[in-house]
Amino acid sequence: MHIMEGFLPHPWWEVWYALSLPVVAYGIYRMNRLVKERRETLPLLALAGAFIFVLSSLKLPSVTGSCSHPTGTGMGAILFGPALTAVLSLIVLVYQALFLAHGGITTLGANVFSMGIAGPAVGYLVYRGCTRLNLHFYLSIFLAATLADWATYLVTTLQLALAFPSATGGVVGSFYAFGTVFALTQVPLALVEGVVTALIFKYIIQVKGDVMVKLKVIDEKGLGKLREAIPA
Amino acid sequence: MKGEIIAGLAIILFFALFLYVAASNTGADWGGADGEAEGVIAELTEGTYEPWFEPLIEPPSGEIESLLFSLQAALGAIVIGYFFGYYRGKQSA
């Protein structure tokens, strides 16, 4: 769930715009180069974008008695890194802000930052860290996607807490207040997103594992091992 | 098959949890988390905060809103289905 239209006061909406713009610009530059120079990655780019489209449209009920939706950005982050994922998220966020009154134009900067940049950055780093630790491939994907989703809502919580510090408890006080709304609701959703993303990666390994090697998501040896484990 | 079973179980568990909460917490209204955040903002500012910008276009009804959300999911699902169908078919050909 994104921050709604008009709900970030000056100067916060400008701050988040200023932080998001350079990353999105860099992402567009990277995407242009990818499209021109490595056309074999295009189907995966479309897949990562489509995954964000589907997952961020599913408003699911959670333990707190309210609903929220997963982000789907973990997949893009693992395959292409945070900058490109920021561009993919921007497309979804603009669609939702313009036609669905979900999120907003004034809060777009903040929402791109949480869903498109912070979450994917966490997912990317977690995945890279797990690979270095030699964790099992699917476990690494699960952790990266789950934490990318959850980090998104932690950042949303922080963004609102900074903009609306509580009179008694300050920023920390309102962080708890917004945290029960966003971060807590998101826990089961993030876990399911992690599991589903890991499953989809099994299919990607089957059909496009070679492109994943080219994108340096996985090495030749690891791919061979994973493919062996999948019965044809 | 292991992956599919784990994912299936996780999803079943997720909805079982939902049903359990729904049965035990009759006060839950299953609204959006963003709407609840609006409530928290009202509490923190003692009702003084007014959103300073309105959405340009608001879906005229809940039905049309769910239509647009379904459209979003459908578009994504078409691309995902095409991707896997095309490349799997190519592999087995």
Interface residues (C-beta under 8 A of the other chain):
Chain A: M1 H2 I3 M4 E5 G6 F7 P9 P43 A46 L47 G49 A50 F51 I52 F53 V54 L55 S56 S57 L58 K59 L60 P61 S62 V63 T64 G65 S66 C67 S68 V92 Y95 Q96 A97 L98 F99 L100 A101 H102 G104 I105 T106 Y138 L160 F164 P165 S166 A167 S174 A177 F178 V181 F182 T185 Q186 P188 L191 V192 V195 V196 A198 L199 K202 Y203 Q206 V207 K208
Chain B: G3 E4 I6 A7 A10 I11 F14 L17 F18 V21 A22 N25 G27 A28 D29 W30 G31 G32 A33 D34 G35 E36 A37 E38 V40 I41 E43 L44 T45 Y49 P51 W52 F53 E54 P55 L56 I57 E58 P59 E65 L68 F69 S70 Q72 A73 L75 G76 A77 I78 V79 I80 F83 F84 Y87 R88 Q91
